[in-house]
Structures are given as C-alpha cells and as structure tokens.
Amino acid sequence: MRNTQNPSFNLNKRFAPARWIALPLAAALLAGSPLLLPASTQTAHAASSVYSGESLPEAVQAAIIPKTLAMKINGQVQAVPGAISIDGETTYVALRFLSDKLGLQVSWNPQNHTAAVSGRNVTIEMKAADPRPYTINGQKLYGTAPVVQNGTTYIPLRFFLETFGYNVDYGKNEQITVSALPVNPLTITTKTIDETNSKQEFLIQYPQIAGFADKDVQNKINSFLQSEVNKMADAARKDLKQAEPGVPNAKNSFTADYIIKSNMNGKLSLYLESYLYTGGAHGMPARSAYTFDLSTGKPQTLQEAAYGNPNYKDIINKVVKQKFAEMDSLLSPFESIADDQPFFLQNNAIVVYFDPYQYTPYAAGFPEFPIPLSLFK
C-alpha cells in the first residue's frame, strides 16, 4: 500500500487555484467528500465509546474501507480504528483517536457546523461547507476532507499528526509508529492581506510567531517575514495590473499560503507558496522557503543547516542524482544544486526542492528530495 497523504498536506503539487486544477489535498473535497462531526459540545473523551456523529447539511457519505490500524504509541502497539481510501492513497484514523490516545481536545460547535482539535500549540478547525475545509491557527487551507462511514468520522492520519508535531513512520507489517516531536515553545499565528474584489482574487496568508520567550528573536523573525510578504504582494499587484482582464468565471488571481515544515530543536522551517493566474490553461506557482535559528532569529543558509559541512553540496548532489535517475521525462540533466538552493527542514532531514519546469514537467510540481541530517555530521 502506498501512502502519500500529508498538508502537507503531498503538498508537493499543492499549487493549483481553487477554481481550476484541484489541489491533490483538495481532491476529496472537490469530489464531494463530507465532513461529519460529533454532535456533543463536550470533548471527545465524553463520547469515546460510541462517538456518534451529526450529519452536516452539506455532507454526504464517502466510500472508504474501514481497517484496524496497528499503531505503536509510547512504545506500545495498539489497535486503532482507521480506514483506507478506495484508491489506497490515503490512510485515515477515527477522530476519537486524537483524544483517546493522544490527549488532544476535540470539540463540536453545532451553531456554525465546525469541529475543533487543539493541543501542542496548534488548533485545527474543520468545516465541510467551506472550500477551504481546514483552518489551522487562523489560516484557511485546502485539504483532503474528513469522511464519514457508519457514524464514525475519519480524518487524514498523516496530515493531522504531523500538523500537531508528531512523527509518523510506516514500518514493516503495516505497523505505524507515532512519536511526539520536541516542538519549540511558540505559537504560529496568521495574518492576511485580502484585496479580493469583483475583478480579481488576491489573498495572502502568512505566519507570525507569538509566545516566544525571546521577544527580540520573535520580532526579528516576524519583521523578516512581513518584509518578504510585502515584496511578494507588491510584485503580485504589478503582475495583476499588467494582465488582461479575466473573464467572469476565470478572473485573474494571486493567492499565497504558508506551510510549517518543522518547529523543533531550536529551528523553525517553513515556506510560502503562491499561485498567480492571469489566463491560459494554468497559472504559475512559486515557493520561498525559510529556516530560522531561534537562538538568533536569523535565516539559515543551506550549509549552516547542514552543520557547516564543507562537502554539503556533494552529499546532496549524490542523493538528488540518484533520485532524478529514477524519474522519467526529465527536461534537462541534473548536474548540481545551486549555492543558494532552496530548502526546508522536515523530520530530521534537509529537503531540497526544485521549481516546476526546472528539471521536470509542470505536473510534477516542486520535486522534493529529503537528505537525512545524519549524513552531514
């Protein structure tokens, strides 16, 4: 069984606009995947035995295959109620698992038809009727929507657990090991620039950190990100101003979201991903990644992230060449990463990536290549 469910969210190809090519994470939503959530306003602890659901007006039942998952949590293997999508691409876990096994808080708001899961400085809200069914710390995002079968709500396993700072490892005999990562003592908040009107869509969502003990570092990071977003917004305004007017059902647009890839061990790694559409079959995505040292607030270079190893490029090139050799339809041969090669941190690895059309066709998105940090020591 192949398991690609991530935000991240496989966020590898997460750059199509809401009106056009569906994001891989939004595929289930656009296909009509429902959101069915517990009726109780109490936490899931109070309803863990049956965990009955209340149907949302917009929701319909979706086809998944129930499956008991073998999960190793805190060193103990446990049987956890889960499910697999019909195509075998996505593993789901019952919503009650988050509270019963991990101690996260799950609540239901019947007034606005939303559920919320919170813990470890993260809050995820879910709403079926919204084109962006998830709100994570204030940021509205697309994603593979929760589904319901026989009164049980199932959520994408990897997406939720990684968002809450857990590592998910698929081992032999389909055993899934879940371990809590040492997340940094800070909270991610969301700010927006929304200039959407009848002629264009313009929405930027970007992160700011809060609650960090070192306020100078916090302010330095926030100011840096604010500056980067301002430059992005100015360039996008210029592009949209120069573009031909869009038609009513395909107006020009610029959207940008952020993804937190790693928030542990004194480092914060994330990227901003944007999508500009000014006509044609599709628009163009762009991604800017940043890794901050929380002791200084400064962005790290790739070599700094690789522990200063003088051979960091050779180590990365060897992995990338091997992976590219396994791919079909390369547009040009790969020789070496750039000195300023974009990267982020995730799961104790440096992940380098490349832009669409740089080496692969547009449909391949941003090819990503993880290199374990242990290789640089």
N, C-alpha and C positions, 0 to 999 in steps of 0.2 A: 504494500500500500504506500503510495506516495503522499506525503503530507506537506502541502505548501502554504497552508493558512498562516498568515502572520497577523495594521495596521495597514504590522505593519504593516499588519496591516501589512502575501508577497507584494510589498509596496514598490517592488522593482519596476512595475509598469503603471504605477498609480499617477497618471498624468493626463487622462482624458477629461474633457469638460463634462459637467453634469448633463448637458443637453445632447451630447453626441456619443462618442465611444464610451461605453460603460467602463468604469474602473474595475479591475479584477476584484477588488474588495467589495464593489458595489453590485457585482453581477447578480448575486442572490436577491438583493433588494429590488433591482430593476426587473427581475423575473417574477417578482411578487412574493418574495419570502416574507413571512409575517413576523410580528412581534407579539408574543403572548406573555403576559407578566402576571405575577402573583397578585391576588386581589387584596391581600391584607396590607394594612398600613404599617404593620409591625415588621421587624426584621425577619429574615428567612429562618432564623432559629425557631421562631414560633410556629412555623408551618413546615418544618423539615420532614415530617413523617409522610405527608401526602403531597404538600406543596401544590395545591390545586391552583389553576390559573383562571384568569378572567379574560375573555376574548376582547380584543380591541375592535372597534367598528371597521377599521381598515384592514384587519389581518385576515389571512386565510391560512389553512393548514398547509404545511410544506412536506414534501416527501424526503425523509431521511431514514436511515437504517439504525434502529436502536442497538447499542453494543455496550456491554460492560467493559470498562477500561481498567487495566491493571496499572495503577499509579503508585509509585514509590514516593512517599511524603514523610519527611523527617525520619528517614531510614526504614520505614515500614511500608510494605506493599499492601495496598488496599484496593478493594473492588469499588469502582466509582461508576455511577450511571452516566452513560455518554451515548454518542451516536456518530455515524459516518454519513457524509453526503452521498447521494446516489452515484456520483462520478468518482467517489473515492478521494477527492481532493482535499476535503476539509474534515477535521475531527472536531466534534462538539462535546461539550460537557454540560450536565444538568446545572442550571443556575444555582440550585441549592448547594452545590459542591463548594461554591465560593465562601459560603458562611459555615457550612457544616464541617469542612475540612481545613479551611484556611483562616477562618475567623474574620473574614471581611463582612461588612454590613450591607445587607440588601434590603431595600425598601421600595414601596409602591405608592405612587400618588394617583389616585383614581380621578382626581379633578382634571389633570392635564394628560392623563394616559401615559405616564412615564414611570420607568423604574430607575433606581439609582444604586450603584455599587460603590462603596468607598472604603479606603484603607491605605496605609503606607503612603500618605500624602497625595493620593490620587482619587478622583471621583469621576466615574463614568455614568452618564445618564443615557437612557435609551428611549426612543420614541418612534413608533412604526410609521406614522404619517409623514414624518419629515423626510425630505430627500436625502438629508444627511442624518442617518438614524442615531448617531452617537455624538455626545458632547463630552469631551474629555478635558477636565479642568477649564471649562469655558469655551473650548474650541470645538466647533461643529465639524464633524468628519463623515465621509463616506465609510462604508464598511460592510462586510458580509453580515447581514442582519440576523438576529436570533430567529430561531424557528421553533415551532411547537408541534408536538405529537402526543396524542392521548393525555392531554392536560399537563404535560411536562415541558417547561421551557428549556431549550438548549442554546448555548452560546458558543461562538468560535473559541476553542480552547487556547490555542497559542496566542491569539490576539489579546485576549483578556489577561492571561497570566503574565505575558511579557510587559503589558502596559502597567501592571501592578508591581513590576520589579521581581518577577520570578524567572528563573531559567528553566526551559523546557527541553528535555533531552529524550529523543526516541531511541530506545535501545533494542536489544535482541528480544525476540518473542513478543514484540509489540508492547513491551513494558515502557511506560512513560515515567521518567524521573523528574520531579518538580522540586526545586530548591530555591529558597529565598536569597536574593542577592543583597549585598550590603549597600542599600541605597543611601545617597547623600542626604543630610538633614536640610532639605529645602523643598519648596513647593513651586510648581510651574503654574503661572497664571497666563491668561490670554488677553491680548489687546487686538483691536481690529481697526482697519481702515476700510470703510464701506462707502463707495461713491457710485453705487449702482443706481441707474435711472432707466427711463424708458428706452434709451438709445444704446446702452451698454451695461454689461455686468462688470463690476470692479469690487473685488473683495480680497483683502489681505488679512490673514490671521497669523499673528506672530507671538513668540513667547517672551515672557519676562519672569524673572525668578523673584521669589519672596521668602521671607522667614529664614534667610541665611544669616548666621551669626556675624560674619564679617561684612558689614554694610558697605565698606569701601569696595570690596570684591563684587558684591551684589550690584552696586551702582555702576561699576566699570563694565560688567557683562551686559547689563540692561542698556546702558548707553551705546555700547558697541552694536548690539542687535538693533536698537532703534535707528542708528545711523545706517546700517546695512539695509533695513527695510525702507527707509526714506529714499535711498538711492534707487532701490528696486521700484518703488512706487513712481518716482519721477520718470524713470525710463519707460515704464508701462504707460503712463499718461501720454508721453510723447508718441509711443507706438500707436496707441489707440487714436490719437488726434490725427495722425498721418494716414490712418487706414480709411478705406472706402466704407461708407455707412453699411451696416449689416441689415439683412432682411428681417422682418418681424419674428420669424421662427428660428433665426440663427444670428442673433445680434452679436456684435463683437464683444469679447470678454477678456478679462485678466483676473485670474484667481491664484491665490497662494496660501498654502497651509504649512505647518511645521510638524516634524516628527522627532520626538525624543528617542534617540537610539541607545544611549547609555547614560545612567546617572548613578555612578558608583565609584568607589576608590578615589575620591577626590577629583574626579573628572566629570564633566558634563559634555556630552556629544549629541549633536542634533543636526538636522538640515531643514532648510526652507525649500519647498518645491512649488514652482509656479507653472502656470499654463496660459499661454497667450493665443487667442483665436481671433483672426482678422479675415476669415473667409477661407474657402477651399475645403478639401476633404478632411483636414485636421489642422490643429494648431501646433505650436511648438512648446515643449516642456523645457524647464531649466531647473537646476538644483544647485544650491550653495550649502556646503557643509561646514560646520564649525565645531571644534573641540576645545573646551576651556579647561585650564588648570585652575581649580578652585582655591588654590593657595595664593595665587597671584591675580586671577581674573583675566589673564592673557590668553588669546587663542594660541593653540599649539601648532607647530609645523608637523609635517608627516615624520620627519626624522626625530623630532622631540617625542612624538607619540611612540616611536619605535625605540625608546630608551636611548636615543642618541647613537644607535648602532651605525658606524660609518658604512657598513655594507647593506643598509636597509633597502636600497633600490635593487640590488642583486637578489636579495631574498624575496622581495615582492615580485620581481620580474619572472623568477623561476616558477612561482605559483601561477601567475597570470598566463604565461606562455602555455603551460600545461593545460589550463582550463580552456583557453581560446582554441587550442588544438583539438579539443573535443567538440567544438561547435561547428555548425555548418554555416555557409553563406557569410563568411567574414568579408567585409567590404574592402579591407586593406590589412596587410600583415602587421602584427604587433611586434615592436622592437623593444620598447622600454617605456616605463611610466615617466611622466614629466617631473621636474624638480618640485613643482607646486601641485602635484597630483591630488585631486580632491579625495577626501576620505572621511570616515567616521569610525567611532568605536562601537562595538556590539559584542556582548558575550565573550569578553576576554580575547577579542580579536580586533585587528585593524581591518576595515573593509574599504578597499579602494573601488572606485566605480568610474564608468566612462559614459559620455553623453550619447544619446541616440545619433546614429549616422557616423559616429567617430570610428567605430570598428564594426558595428552591427546594424541591421536594418531598424527602421523606426519601431516596428512592432516588438522588438526585443527590449525596449525601454532603456533603463540605465543598467547595463551589465555590472554586477557586483561580485567582488572576489574577496572573501574573508581570509586573512592570514593570521594564524594564532600568534598572540603576543609572545608566547614562549619561544618562538623562532628567533626573536631579536635579542634574547638575553645571552 
